[in-house]
Amino acid sequence: MVLNFRAANEADLPALVNMLADDALGSKREDASPPVNPLYISAFNNIESDSNNELVVVENDGNLVGMLQLTFIPYLSHLGSWRCLIESVRIQSQLRGKGLGTEFFKWAIDRARQRNCKLVQLTSDKQRPQAIQFYEKLGFRASHEGFKLKL
């Protein structure tokens, strides 16, 4: 297994959207039909132009197999420290359970350290118990209640 972690590029969007849509929750909220929905292109451009956001992919032997987004957030609390928010985590469904996600998270946590973050946080839908177990194995703890308001 030869992993390569790199910034996503616009040509990756069809594969990334397909990964986002490849589960029970994503299939209801994503649009994986070709061509790529212009809303994804706009979101990609916004992420790419923001120095506190990184859309990252992992390749295995040259094949795109996973993605995640890192958002670096400055906080006034905790002595003005930075946090890293990890979201939109996906590994191709047929490759889950083979250690790719663990290696990707090691890389992402190292990236947060490089940016002087003092905390890494994420959310996971309660309807994804396997993802929650995965994050707990990595040392993440459900220390807070999270709330969301759809607009």
N, C-alpha and C positions, 0 to 999 in steps of 0.2 A: 504494500500500500504506500504510494507516494502522494502525499497531500501537498497542495499548494493553496495558500490563502491569499486572496487578492481583492482589490476593489471591483465591485460589479461595474459592468459597462452596459450601455443601452442595448447592445446586441444580445445580452443575457436575459432581457426582460421576458421573452416568451417562456423560457425555461423557469424563471423565477415565479411568474404568475401561475404556471402549471403546478409548481410545488405548493404554492399558497392554496390552490384550489383542490389539492389532492388529499382531502379528508372530509369527514362528515360536516364539520363546521365551515371549512373553507369553500366547499362546493356550493354552499348556500349564499355566500357573500362575495365571491370573486367571479370575474368574467374572464375565463380562459379561452374564449373563442378568438380565432384569428380574424383580422390582424389585432395586434396589441391595442387595447382600449387606450385612447389618448390620455385618459385620467392617470394611468400608470406611468406614461411618459412624463407627464407634468410632475407627478410625485417624485419620479426618479431625478428629474432636473432640480427640483427643490432640495432633495437630499444631497445631491452631488455638489450643489452650490453652497451648502452650509458646512462650515469647518467643524461644527460640533456634531455632525452626523456622518456615519460611514455605513454604506451598504456593502457587505462583504460576502464573497462566495468562497466555497472550498471546492477544489477540483481533486479528483482521485485519478491518477494516471491520465490526466488531461481531460477528464469528463467532469462537467459541473454536477456536483452531487449534494450541495447544501448551500444555505444562505442564512444570514442574520443581519439585523440592523443594530448598530451601536449609536447611542445618543449620549453625549457628554454634557452634564448639567451642572452649572455652578450653583452652589447653595450658600446662603448666608449662615445657616445653622451649621453645627459641627465645625466651628471655627473657620467658616468660609471654604469648606472643602468641596471637591468635585465628586460627582457620582457618575457611574456609567449605567445606563439603562439598556438592557438587551431585549430586543423584541423581534418578531417575525422570524423565529427560529424554525428552520425546516431542514430535514435530511430526506433525500428521496426515500419514499416509503419502502421500497424493496431492499434498501441498504441499512435500515434502522437495526440497532442491536449489534452492530459490527465494530463499535468503538469510534466511528467517525464523529459523532456528536460530542463525545468526551474530548477528543483531540481539538475539535473546533472551539469548545468552551475553554480549554486550556489556553488556546491562542487568544481568544477574546478577553479573558481575564488578564493575560499578560499585556494585551493592548491597553486595557484600562489602567494597569500599573504604569505603563509608559506615559499615559496622559495624567499621571498623579492623582488618580481617583482613589478615594478612601473607602468606597463602597460600590459594589455591583448589585444591581437590583433587576428584577424582571417580574412579569406577571404571566400567569398561565390560566387559561379558562378551566373552571372546575369540571368541565365536561371532558377534560383530557387527563385522566388519572395516570396514564403511563408517562406523560410528559412531567407531571408533578413528581412522580417517583424518580424519574431521571434527574430532575433538578435537586431533589433531596439527596440522592447519591453523590452529587457533586459538592454537597455541603451547604446548599441554600436552605434557609429555614423560613417557614411561613410565620414571620414574626409580627406582621401587621395585617389588618383587614384592608382589602382594596375595594374601592368603589369606582364605578364608571357611570356616566350619564350619557346616553346616546342622544345626539342632537339631529 
